[in-house]
């Protein structure tokens, strides 16, 4: 194996989470070989350890296709050329770009019905699992989606979508666990789970989940894109309010509120619900305060709002108890899809930067609600910031006003529908929780924008100006 070429490929991949950090390539080990490959092709799953200078490490999944001859059709996916102990001299490609290689994954899911593959069927401990109720189309060609950051998704025709987890962690992947529960519960607000692929890691003796296969929502529209289109509609109509334009989004926001409430109810019915006491609430408030302190070093412009933010966090300590359960954990409009049958919520992995144990930890439903509320604030402000060309006097102020109007209308529609569907009767406590989670989210946004999109730092800061 050419460690130099493997390292170069990982370093340049969109899904690599260590960009900007100093790291070394550690152990690269083969954990599985996909059965059924034609002559001249060998398809493997490798796990590569990435060791950072601060002592931390991450594990990445590398699906590789070894060909005895160069493949011009996937030349763009060539990683390198080297001698492999099992495949001999080979031209090595990222297997997700290769339809012949991807057909082996699909065949693996199809071959084993609703039972896992016996260990003898594939080298290592690769295990395909299936849920009943859907027959896979084995004639479907694969298409790799572009533009994704932390994972890779491959569509099989119009039939199924496989998400391949690039950064993997021993243990249960919440995206699979939650989709399985919601699929078996008959939820109409997620893409149905068809199956998943995992292995038992010989080094840690724990399960590592590698991929999930689910319903492909081919005609779905991205919720973020729909929201942006609605805002542009409003900005194009100089004399109309948000409730008067043809692209008014409030009805969709309300339907999304109902969908989230129903998903939360299903999760509460099938995962444990805990009641956290005053001690746990104090720990929650203290964690938010600590994040604020760290954020002040990164974003000095937060300083004028520090007292107000601390007050919002401190009010949590007035609560006697808080219920927590399984939630989405990283919810925003970009994690939603609008289909002809309603809203679907996707990507239940939680915040990718957080450790797996933290992503699996129960939390308040109001964290999800706060994430969506902030997304309604982001959409119009992103469109306003993206406006180009000469502006007439007062045009920027008018656009800012209309952005606030759009955000307020859709926040209200979403929250009213969510609370009505949930039937919540403790509005005071919920208001304190939502307010604290919103403040915590804004602090997170300010740090993220300062580090990644300085041109957008005004969005979270504007939210603080409005609430101060």
C-alpha positions, 0 to 999 in steps of 0.5 A, spaced: 500 500 500 502 506 498 501 510 504 503 517 501 498 516 496 492 514 501 494 520 505 494 525 500 487 522 498 484 523 505 487 530 506 484 532 499 477 529 501 471 533 502 469 528 508 475 529 511 474 533 518 481 534 520 483 540 515 487 545 517 490 541 523 497 537 523 496 529 522 499 523 521 496 517 517 496 511 522 494 504 521 491 502 515 487 495 515 483 491 511 476 489 515 472 486 509 472 484 502 466 484 498 464 478 495 462 477 487 467 481 484 468 479 477 475 478 474 480 483 474 476 487 480 477 486 488 473 491 492 475 492 499 473 496 506 479 499 509 479 503 516 485 508 516 487 511 523 488 519 523 493 521 529 493 529 530 498 532 533 494 534 540 494 526 541 487 525 539 485 520 533 479 519 528 477 513 524 475 513 517 472 508 512 476 507 505 472 503 500 477 501 495 476 498 488 483 494 486 483 493 478 488 490 474 488 495 469 487 502 469 479 504 468 479 511 464 471 511 466 473 513 473 480 516 472 477 522 476 477 517 482 484 514 481 488 514 488 494 511 486 497 505 483 501 500 487 502 492 489 497 489 494 498 483 498 492 480 495 490 484 489 497 484 486 499 490 482 493 494 482 490 501 480 486 503 486 480 507 486 475 510 490 470 505 490 464 509 491 465 512 484 465 505 481 458 502 478 461 495 478 464 496 485 457 499 488 453 493 485 457 489 490 454 493 496 447 493 493 447 485 491 450 484 499 444 487 501 439 484 497 442 477 497 441 476 505 434 478 505 432 480 512 437 476 516 445 478 517 450 475 512 453 469 515 461 471 517 463 466 512 460 470 506 465 475 506 472 476 509 472 479 515 466 481 519 462 485 514 455 484 516 449 486 511 442 487 515 435 488 512 428 490 514 422 487 511 418 490 506 422 492 500 425 489 494 431 492 491 432 493 484 438 490 482 438 493 475 439 500 478 445 503 476 449 507 482 450 515 482 455 518 487 452 525 490 457 531 490 458 536 495 457 532 501 461 534 507 462 529 512 459 522 509 458 520 502 451 518 499 450 513 493 443 513 489 441 506 486 437 509 480 430 511 483 430 506 488 434 506 494 440 511 497 446 508 501 449 513 506 456 511 507 459 513 513 466 516 512 468 518 519 466 512 523 466 510 531 465 504 535 458 503 537 451 505 535 450 510 529 444 514 531 442 515 524 441 508 523 438 506 530 433 512 530 431 511 522 430 503 524 425 505 530 421 510 526 421 506 520 418 500 524 413 505 528 411 507 521 413 514 521 411 518 515 416 523 516 423 520 515 425 516 509 424 508 510 430 505 512 432 498 508 438 496 511 445 497 514 452 494 513 456 493 520 462 489 522 465 487 529 472 490 529 477 485 531 481 490 535 476 493 539 471 487 539 465 492 538 461 493 532 462 499 527 456 501 523 459 503 516 453 504 511 445 505 511 441 503 505 434 507 505 428 510 501 431 515 495 426 521 495 428 522 488 423 528 487 424 531 494 425 539 495 431 541 500 427 545 505 433 550 505 432 551 498 425 552 498 425 557 504 431 561 500 426 561 494 420 564 498 425 570 501 427 572 494 419 572 492 418 577 498 424 581 496 422 581 489 415 584 491 417 591 493 410 593 496 407 586 499 408 583 506 410 576 507 403 574 508 401 577 501 406 574 496 405 568 492 411 564 495 409 565 503 412 560 507 408 560 513 404 554 511 410 550 510 413 552 516 407 550 520 406 543 517 414 542 519 412 544 526 407 538 526 412 533 523 417 535 528 412 534 534 410 527 531 417 525 530 419 527 537 412 523 540 415 517 536 421 518 539 419 518 546 414 512 545 420 508 543 426 511 547 427 512 554 424 519 557 428 521 563 426 527 568 432 531 570 433 534 576 435 541 579 442 538 579 442 536 572 439 543 570 445 546 573 450 542 569 446 544 563 446 552 565 454 551 567 455 548 560 452 553 556 456 558 560 462 555 559 461 555 551 460 562 552 466 564 555 470 560 550 466 563 545 468 570 547 475 569 546 474 567 538 468 573 537 470 579 542 463 582 539 459 577 543 462 581 549 456 587 549 451 581 550 455 577 555 450 579 561 444 578 557 446 571 555 448 569 562 441 571 564 438 567 559 442 561 561 441 563 569 434 562 568 434 555 567 436 554 574 429 556 576 426 550 573 425 544 578 426 539 572 426 538 565 424 532 561 430 529 556 429 524 550 432 522 544 432 528 539 435 530 532 441 534 535 443 538 529 436 540 526 435 546 521 432 547 514 438 543 511 436 537 514 429 537 511 426 535 505 419 537 502 415 531 498 408 530 495 407 527 501 409 532 506 415 533 510 421 528 511 427 529 516 433 527 515 440 526 518 439 523 525 447 523 526 447 529 531 452 534 530 458 531 527 463 535 531 461 532 537 463 525 540 459 519 539 457 518 546 455 526 547 450 525 540 447 519 543 445 522 550 438 524 551 436 532 550 430 536 551 426 537 544 427 544 545 434 544 542 431 541 536 426 547 536 431 552 537 435 549 531 429 550 526 427 557 529 434 559 528 434 557 521 428 561 519 432 567 521 438 565 517 434 564 511 432 571 509 439 574 512 443 570 507 439 572 501 439 579 504 447 578 504 447 575 497 444 581 494 449 584 489 449 590 485 448 598 486 442 599 491 438 605 492 438 609 498 434 606 504 434 599 500 439 595 505 434 598 511 428 596 507 431 589 505 433 588 513 426 590 515 423 585 510 428 579 512 426 580 520 418 580 518 419 573 514 423 570 519 418 572 525 412 570 521 415 563 519 418 562 527 411 564 529 407 559 524 412 553 526 412 554 534 405 555 534 404 548 530 409 545 534 406 546 541 399 545 539 401 538 536 405 537 542 399 539 547 404 542 551 401 546 558 407 548 561 409 554 557 413 558 562 418 552 563 418 551 555 419 558 554 425 558 559 428 552 555 427 555 548 430 561 550 436 558 553 437 553 547 436 559 542 442 563 546 446 557 546 445 556 539 447 563 537 453 563 541 455 557 537 453 560 530 458 566 532 464 562 533 462 557 527 461 564 522 468 567 525 472 561 523 469 559 517 464 564 514 466 571 517 462 575 512 456 571 515 458 573 522 453 579 522 447 574 522 448 571 529 450 578 532 444 581 529 439 576 533 443 578 539 441 585 537 434 584 536 433 580 543 438 585 547 
